[in-house]
Amino acid sequence: MERAKTMILIFLVAFSLMQSYFLAYSMPGLGATVRTEQDYINAEPLGEETTVENVIFPDELIIHFGGDKHTVLYPGMTFYNMILKDRIQGREFKGFQRSPIDVMDWEQVRKKDAGVELRFQNGVPVDLLRKLLKVQGDIMFLNETIDRIWIFKTSNTEEVRTFFFSEGGDIVYESVQADLTVRDVQDYVGFGEYQTNYQYADGDLYIPDKPLQSVEMVYPYTVYSADVVQRNLFFDPGTTKALKDRSGAQIYTDGKRGLQVEQSGNWMIYTDPAASKSADNILSDNMYAAVEFVNQHGGWDGTHRFVNPVLDTDSKLGRTVLFQQYLEQYPVLEAAGFQYGWIRLILQQGVVTEYNRSLITLGDQAESREPRYLPGGDDLRNALERYARLSEVVSMFPALQAVPKEGSKLDFVPVWGVKLADGTQEVLMEAYPTGYIPLEATNGAEGTAGAAK
């Protein structure tokens, strides 16, 4: 009997020690009680990830043939990719010399000299431009923001010249050691030979002589749920409280951070006001942090392009980072009362304080596709002249306007968009009706707004 009691006591002591072990090392709530930043960022994956290299590219390439003839290529077009990716990205640009903008007669260069312009809306800091091109320069150049690169062969010599234009508008930097030849420029021009001709217009705009073929697409979509979004944005979603404001928007907060889900559940605004707001910001640093944040908290629904905002006040300089969505080769514009097509972040020294984006994710394929023609020539020119904010227009481009439809679908309608001096984008005019084929429309060319590759 005594031996049995001893064995039972030994068993109970061993069992007690085993329980203590599991409580200390296996049960939640014991051990380390502080959630780390790594815990925060290991959220459930949603969209695809991308890199900084993939969101920096020119919004258009302008080919100059000489003789005041031109064409325009847009992202995603075959020849755009052949010029940028296969011909320019592998070249080296160095030996920069700084000059005032009037070092050349740019009007004459545009009219007479064959070449190509790479245009970046509102400019790109050189630190980010180096993710696209092989650029070397001194500290003054590396601190610049570049909104245009112009490569051309002078009409009366065999000399190739390459200029980088400061976004400020008064300085240019010539790369006197650019790894480019006359044959390179001839190739650029050759790629644009069979594209639609464009005429130069006041305001540094280019208008196609003829209508451009585009396509209207209807896509089904799904929406990330509020629960999924919470798990991606809060340290501990279980501690959040749900509220509803007067507009019907759903609000979630953990006492510090806030998440507002509005527009019938398909648009979100996340805020983290706890981040410091006292130090200066560097746009390129915030850009890297923004790409990484989106990778980890929602991902990317298709291709996006970095757009340097121009609405920042001095107190927000370098803080705002914008990414515009592309569908195939077209930038997406939102319809009135429907937010879509942008990802917008505000950061403070790499820490996100505000995050705005759509919660819509498109299906893998369009449900329908219908060819439609965008006006060109006089029809487009007349629409531009009638536009109320004509004096503010800095660029014009083919785009798709996202219009919501019943049944969780988006109709992407071909339009001409305009960029204004304050950084905003608006619809200038819609494409001709479905089924209408203008007499001026050409056959066989990529159509400048042509088929996606």
C-alpha positions as CSV (number, residue, x, y, z in Angstrom):
1,M,0.0,0.0,0.0
2,E,2.8,2.5,0.9
3,R,4.5,1.7,-2.4
4,A,1.3,2.4,-4.3
5,K,0.9,5.7,-2.6
6,T,4.5,6.6,-3.4
7,M,3.9,5.8,-7.2
8,I,0.7,7.9,-7.2
9,L,2.5,10.8,-5.6
10,I,5.3,10.6,-8.1
11,F,2.8,10.5,-11.0
12,L,0.9,13.6,-9.7
13,V,4.1,15.6,-9.2
14,A,5.2,14.6,-12.8
15,F,1.8,15.5,-14.2
16,S,1.9,18.9,-12.4
17,L,5.3,19.7,-13.8
18,M,4.1,18.7,-17.3
19,Q,1.1,21.1,-17.0
20,S,3.4,23.9,-15.8
21,Y,5.6,23.4,-18.8
22,F,2.7,23.5,-21.3
23,L,1.2,26.5,-19.6
24,A,4.5,28.4,-19.8
25,Y,5.5,27.6,-23.3
26,S,2.4,26.6,-25.3
27,M,-0.6,28.4,-24.1
28,P,-1.5,31.8,-25.6
29,G,-1.2,34.9,-23.3
30,L,1.9,33.6,-21.5
31,G,5.5,34.1,-22.3
32,A,6.2,37.2,-24.5
33,T,3.2,39.5,-24.3
34,V,4.4,42.3,-26.6
35,R,3.5,42.0,-30.3
36,T,6.4,42.9,-32.5
37,E,6.4,44.9,-35.8
38,Q,7.1,41.6,-37.5
39,D,3.8,40.2,-36.0
40,Y,2.1,43.2,-37.5
41,I,3.4,42.9,-41.0
42,N,2.9,39.1,-41.4
43,A,-0.7,39.7,-42.5
44,E,-2.8,37.5,-44.7
45,P,-1.7,38.0,-48.3
46,L,-4.3,39.6,-50.6
47,G,-3.2,41.1,-53.9
48,E,0.1,40.6,-55.7
49,E,3.4,42.2,-54.6
50,T,5.5,44.5,-56.8
51,T,8.8,46.4,-56.7
52,V,9.8,50.0,-57.0
53,E,11.2,49.3,-60.5
54,N,7.7,48.2,-61.7
55,V,5.9,51.4,-60.7
56,I,8.3,53.9,-62.2
57,F,7.8,54.5,-66.0
58,P,7.1,57.4,-68.3
59,D,3.4,58.2,-68.8
60,E,4.2,58.8,-72.6
61,L,7.0,58.7,-75.2
62,I,6.8,61.3,-77.9
63,I,8.6,60.4,-81.1
64,H,9.8,63.4,-83.2
65,F,10.5,62.6,-86.9
66,G,11.8,66.0,-88.0
67,G,9.8,68.2,-90.4
68,D,7.4,69.0,-87.5
69,K,6.0,65.4,-87.5
70,H,5.3,63.5,-84.3
71,T,3.6,60.5,-82.7
72,V,2.9,59.5,-79.1
73,L,3.3,56.1,-77.6
74,Y,1.7,55.0,-74.3
75,P,2.6,52.5,-71.6
76,G,1.9,48.9,-72.7
77,M,2.1,49.5,-76.4
78,T,4.5,47.3,-78.3
79,F,6.8,50.0,-79.5
80,Y,6.8,51.8,-76.2
81,N,8.2,48.7,-74.6
82,M,10.7,48.1,-77.4
83,I,12.1,51.6,-77.1
84,L,12.1,51.9,-73.3
85,K,12.9,48.4,-72.1
86,D,14.9,47.1,-75.0
87,R,16.8,50.2,-76.1
88,I,17.0,52.8,-73.4
89,Q,17.0,51.0,-70.0
90,G,20.3,49.2,-70.8
91,R,22.2,52.4,-71.7
92,E,24.3,54.5,-69.4
93,F,23.8,58.2,-68.7
94,K,26.7,60.1,-67.0
95,G,28.9,63.1,-67.3
96,F,26.1,65.6,-66.6
97,Q,26.6,69.3,-67.3
98,R,24.1,71.8,-65.8
99,S,22.8,74.7,-68.0
100,P,19.9,77.1,-68.1
101,I,16.8,76.0,-70.0
102,D,17.5,78.3,-72.9
103,V,20.8,76.6,-73.7
104,M,18.9,75.2,-76.7
105,D,16.0,76.5,-78.9
106,W,13.6,73.7,-78.0
107,E,11.0,74.9,-80.4
108,Q,13.5,74.3,-83.3
109,V,14.6,71.0,-81.8
110,R,11.0,69.8,-81.6
111,K,10.4,70.7,-85.2
112,K,13.6,69.7,-86.9
113,D,15.5,67.1,-85.0
114,A,14.6,63.4,-84.9
115,G,14.4,61.9,-81.4
116,V,12.3,60.8,-78.5
117,E,11.0,62.4,-75.3
118,L,10.3,60.5,-72.1
119,R,7.7,62.4,-70.0
120,F,7.1,61.8,-66.3
121,Q,4.0,63.5,-64.9
122,N,5.1,66.1,-62.3
123,G,8.6,64.7,-62.3
124,V,10.5,61.8,-60.6
125,P,13.3,62.2,-58.1
126,V,16.6,61.1,-59.6
127,D,17.0,58.6,-56.7
128,L,13.9,56.9,-58.0
129,L,14.7,57.4,-61.7
130,R,17.9,55.3,-61.1
131,K,15.6,52.3,-60.5
132,L,14.6,52.7,-64.2
133,L,17.7,54.0,-65.9
134,K,21.5,53.7,-65.4
135,V,22.2,57.2,-64.3
136,Q,25.4,58.6,-62.6
137,G,25.9,62.2,-61.6
138,D,27.1,64.6,-58.9
139,I,25.3,65.5,-55.7
140,M,23.5,68.4,-57.3
141,F,22.0,66.3,-60.1
142,L,21.2,63.4,-57.8
143,N,19.1,65.8,-55.7
144,E,17.0,66.9,-58.7
145,T,13.5,65.9,-59.8
146,I,13.3,65.2,-63.6
147,D,10.1,65.5,-65.6
148,R,11.4,65.0,-69.1
149,I,14.3,63.2,-70.9
150,W,14.9,64.3,-74.5
151,I,17.2,62.3,-76.7
152,F,17.7,63.6,-80.3
153,K,20.1,63.7,-83.2
154,T,20.9,67.3,-84.4
155,S,19.6,67.8,-88.0
156,N,22.8,69.3,-89.3
157,T,25.3,66.9,-87.7
158,E,25.7,63.2,-86.6
159,E,25.7,64.3,-83.0
160,V,23.3,62.7,-80.4
161,R,22.4,64.8,-77.4
162,T,20.6,63.8,-74.3
163,F,19.0,66.3,-71.8
164,F,17.3,65.7,-68.5
165,F,14.9,68.5,-67.6
166,S,14.5,69.7,-64.0
167,E,10.9,69.7,-62.8
168,G,11.4,73.3,-61.8
169,G,11.4,74.3,-65.5
170,D,14.5,76.5,-65.5
171,I,17.5,74.0,-65.6
172,V,18.5,71.2,-67.9
173,Y,21.3,68.6,-67.4
174,E,23.1,67.3,-70.5
175,S,24.6,63.8,-70.3
176,V,27.7,64.3,-72.4
177,Q,28.8,60.7,-71.9
178,A,25.5,59.0,-72.7
179,D,25.9,55.5,-74.2
180,L,23.8,56.3,-77.3
181,T,24.5,56.4,-81.1
182,V,22.8,57.7,-84.2
183,R,21.6,54.2,-84.9
184,D,19.8,54.2,-81.6
185,V,17.9,57.4,-82.5
186,Q,17.1,56.0,-85.9
187,D,15.6,52.9,-84.3
188,Y,13.4,55.0,-82.0
189,V,12.1,57.0,-84.9
190,G,11.6,53.8,-87.0
191,F,9.4,52.3,-84.4
192,G,7.0,55.2,-84.6
193,E,6.9,55.3,-88.4
194,Y,3.5,53.5,-88.9
195,Q,1.8,55.0,-85.9
196,T,-0.9,57.7,-86.0
197,N,0.5,61.2,-86.7
198,Y,0.1,63.8,-84.0
199,Q,0.0,67.6,-84.4
200,Y,1.7,69.9,-81.8
201,A,-0.8,72.3,-80.2
202,D,-0.5,75.2,-77.8
203,G,0.2,74.2,-74.2
204,D,2.8,71.6,-75.2
205,L,-0.1,69.2,-76.2
206,Y,-0.2,66.7,-79.0
207,I,-3.4,65.9,-80.9
208,P,-3.8,62.8,-83.1
209,D,-4.8,63.5,-86.7
210,K,-7.2,60.6,-86.8
211,P,-9.4,58.7,-84.3
212,L,-7.7,56.0,-82.2
213,Q,-9.1,52.6,-81.6
214,S,-9.6,51.7,-78.0
215,V,-11.7,49.0,-76.2
216,E,-14.6,49.1,-73.7
217,M,-14.3,46.3,-71.1
218,V,-16.6,45.0,-68.4
219,Y,-15.0,43.2,-65.5
220,P,-16.6,41.2,-62.7
221,Y,-15.1,42.0,-59.3
222,T,-15.0,40.9,-55.6
223,V,-14.5,43.0,-52.5
224,Y,-12.2,42.4,-49.6
225,S,-14.3,42.1,-46.4
226,A,-13.9,44.4,-43.5
227,D,-12.7,41.5,-41.4
228,V,-9.9,40.7,-43.9
229,V,-8.8,44.3,-44.0
230,Q,-8.7,44.5,-40.2
231,R,-6.5,41.5,-40.0
232,N,-4.1,43.2,-42.4
233,L,-4.0,46.6,-40.6
234,F,-4.3,46.1,-36.9
235,F,-1.9,44.5,-34.4
236,D,-4.8,42.7,-32.7
237,P,-8.1,42.8,-34.6
238,G,-9.8,41.3,-31.6
239,T,-9.4,44.5,-29.7
240,T,-11.0,46.8,-32.3
241,K,-14.4,48.4,-31.8
242,A,-16.9,48.9,-34.6
243,L,-18.9,52.2,-35.0
244,K,-21.0,53.7,-37.8
245,D,-21.1,57.4,-38.7
246,R,-24.0,59.4,-40.0
247,S,-23.0,58.8,-43.6
248,G,-23.3,55.0,-43.1
249,A,-19.5,54.4,-43.2
250,Q,-18.2,51.7,-40.9
251,I,-15.4,52.7,-38.6
252,Y,-13.1,50.4,-36.7
253,T,-10.6,51.5,-34.1
254,D,-8.2,50.0,-31.6
255,G,-8.0,53.3,-29.7
256,K,-5.0,54.5,-31.7
257,R,-5.5,53.5,-35.3
258,G,-8.6,53.9,-37.3
259,L,-10.1,52.2,-40.4
260,Q,-13.1,53.8,-42.2
261,V,-14.9,51.6,-44.8
262,E,-17.2,53.6,-47.0
263,Q,-18.7,53.7,-50.5
264,S,-20.8,50.6,-49.8
265,G,-17.8,48.7,-48.4
266,N,-15.5,49.1,-51.4
267,W,-13.2,52.0,-50.3
268,M,-11.1,52.3,-47.2
269,I,-9.3,55.0,-45.3
270,Y,-6.7,53.9,-42.7
271,T,-5.1,56.3,-40.3
272,D,-2.3,56.0,-37.8
273,P,-2.0,59.4,-36.1
274,A,0.5,58.2,-33.6
275,A,3.4,58.5,-36.0
276,S,5.8,61.5,-35.5
277,K,5.2,64.5,-37.6
278,S,8.1,66.7,-36.6
279,A,11.0,65.7,-39.0
280,D,11.6,66.4,-42.6
281,N,10.6,63.9,-45.3
282,I,12.4,62.6,-48.4
283,L,10.0,61.6,-51.1
284,S,12.1,58.7,-52.4
285,D,12.5,57.2,-49.0
286,N,8.8,57.4,-48.4
287,M,8.2,55.9,-51.8
288,Y,10.2,52.8,-51.0
289,A,8.3,52.4,-47.7
290,A,5.0,52.9,-49.4
291,V,5.6,50.1,-51.9
292,E,6.6,47.8,-49.1
293,F,3.5,48.8,-47.0
294,V,1.1,48.1,-49.9
295,N,2.9,44.8,-50.6
296,Q,2.2,43.7,-47.0
297,H,-1.2,45.3,-46.5
298,G,-3.5,44.6,-49.5
299,G,-1.1,44.1,-52.4
300,W,-1.6,45.4,-56.0
301,D,-4.6,44.8,-58.2
302,G,-2.7,44.9,-61.6
303,T,-0.2,47.5,-62.8
304,H,0.2,50.9,-61.0
305,R,2.4,53.9,-61.9
306,F,4.0,56.2,-59.3
307,V,2.7,59.7,-59.7
308,N,4.5,62.6,-58.0
309,P,1.7,64.7,-56.4
310,V,1.9,68.5,-56.7
311,L,-0.7,69.4,-54.0
312,D,1.5,69.0,-51.0
313,T,1.9,72.0,-48.8
314,D,5.2,72.9,-47.2
315,S,4.2,70.9,-44.1
316,K,3.4,67.8,-46.2
317,L,6.3,68.1,-48.7
318,G,7.5,64.6,-49.6
319,R,4.8,62.9,-47.5
320,T,2.2,62.0,-50.1
321,V,2.8,59.0,-52.4
322,L,0.3,58.3,-55.2
323,F,0.0,55.2,-57.5
324,Q,-2.4,55.3,-60.4
325,Q,-3.9,52.0,-61.6
326,Y,-3.6,50.8,-65.2
327,L,-5.8,48.4,-67.0
328,E,-3.9,46.9,-69.8
329,Q,-2.1,50.0,-71.2
330,Y,-4.7,52.6,-70.1
331,P,-4.6,54.7,-66.9
332,V,-7.9,54.4,-65.0
333,L,-10.0,57.5,-64.1
334,E,-12.7,57.4,-61.5
335,A,-16.3,58.4,-62.3
336,A,-18.2,61.1,-60.4
337,G,-19.1,59.8,-56.9
338,F,-17.1,56.6,-57.3
339,Q,-13.6,56.4,-55.9
340,Y,-11.4,53.9,-57.8
341,G,-8.1,53.7,-59.6
342,W,-5.7,55.2,-57.0
343,I,-3.7,54.1,-54.0
344,R,-2.8,57.1,-51.9
345,L,-0.5,57.0,-48.8
346,I,0.7,59.7,-46.5
347,L,4.0,58.9,-44.6
348,Q,6.2,60.4,-42.0
349,Q,9.8,59.3,-42.4
350,G,8.8,55.9,-43.8
351,V,5.9,55.4,-41.3
352,V,2.4,55.3,-42.9
353,T,0.0,57.7,-41.2
354,E,-2.8,57.4,-43.8
355,Y,-3.7,54.8,-46.4
356,N,-6.5,55.2,-49.0
357,R,-7.4,52.6,-51.6
358,S,-10.2,50.6,-53.2
359,L,-11.1,47.2,-51.7
360,I,-12.2,46.0,-55.2
361,T,-10.2,43.3,-56.9
362,L,-11.0,42.6,-60.6
363,G,-11.6,39.2,-62.0
364,D,-8.9,37.5,-64.1
365,Q,-10.7,38.2,-67.4
366,A,-13.1,40.7,-68.9
367,E,-16.6,39.5,-69.2
368,S,-17.0,41.5,-72.5
369,R,-14.8,43.6,-74.8
370,E,-16.2,46.0,-77.4
371,P,-14.0,48.1,-79.8
372,R,-14.7,51.9,-79.6
373,Y,-12.9,54.8,-81.2
374,L,-11.6,57.9,-79.4
375,P,-12.0,61.1,-81.4
376,G,-9.1,62.7,-83.1
377,G,-8.4,65.7,-85.4
378,D,-11.0,68.5,-85.3
379,D,-13.5,66.7,-83.0
380,L,-10.9,66.3,-80.3
381,R,-9.4,69.8,-80.9
382,N,-12.9,71.4,-80.7
383,A,-13.7,69.5,-77.4
384,L,-10.4,70.8,-76.0
385,E,-11.1,74.4,-77.0
386,R,-14.5,74.2,-75.3
387,Y,-13.1,72.7,-72.1
388,A,-13.7,75.1,-69.2
389,R,-10.2,74.6,-67.7
390,L,-8.2,74.7,-70.9
391,S,-5.6,77.1,-69.6
392,E,-4.7,74.5,-66.8
393,V,-4.3,71.5,-69.1
394,V,-0.7,70.2,-69.2
395,S,-1.3,66.9,-71.0
396,M,-3.9,64.8,-72.7
397,F,-4.1,61.0,-72.9
398,P,-6.4,58.0,-73.7
399,A,-7.8,56.4,-70.6
400,L,-10.5,54.2,-69.2
401,Q,-13.2,55.6,-66.8
402,A,-14.4,53.1,-64.2
403,V,-18.2,53.1,-64.0
404,P,-19.9,50.7,-61.5
405,K,-22.7,48.4,-62.8
406,E,-25.1,46.2,-61.0
407,G,-24.1,42.7,-60.2
408,S,-20.6,43.5,-58.9
409,K,-19.2,44.7,-62.3
410,L,-17.1,47.6,-63.5
411,D,-17.6,49.1,-67.0
412,F,-14.3,50.6,-68.2
413,V,-15.3,53.2,-70.8
414,P,-12.7,54.7,-73.2
415,V,-12.2,58.4,-72.7
416,W,-9.8,61.2,-73.4
417,G,-8.4,62.3,-70.1
418,V,-6.5,65.6,-69.3
419,K,-4.0,66.4,-66.6
420,L,-4.2,69.8,-65.0
421,A,-1.5,72.0,-63.5
422,D,-2.7,71.3,-60.0
423,G,-2.1,67.5,-60.5
424,T,-5.8,66.5,-60.9
425,Q,-7.1,64.4,-63.8
426,E,-10.4,64.8,-65.5
427,V,-12.4,63.3,-68.4
428,L,-12.4,65.6,-71.5
429,M,-14.6,63.5,-73.7
430,E,-15.9,59.9,-74.1
431,A,-15.3,57.7,-77.1
432,Y,-17.7,57.5,-80.1
433,P,-20.7,55.2,-79.5
434,T,-20.2,51.4,-79.7
435,G,-20.3,50.2,-83.3
436,Y,-19.5,53.6,-84.8
437,I,-16.4,53.5,-87.1
438,P,-15.2,56.9,-88.2
439,L,-14.3,57.2,-91.9
440,E,-10.9,58.6,-90.9
441,A,-10.0,55.6,-88.8
442,T,-7.0,53.8,-90.2
443,N,-6.4,50.0,-90.5
444,G,-3.3,48.0,-89.8
445,A,-1.6,50.4,-87.3
446,E,-1.5,49.7,-83.6
447,G,-3.7,52.8,-83.4
448,T,-1.7,54.5,-80.7
449,A,-4.2,53.5,-78.1
450,G,-4.1,50.1,-79.7
451,A,-4.1,46.5,-78.7
452,A,-2.5,45.6,-75.4
453,K,0.7,43.4,-75.5
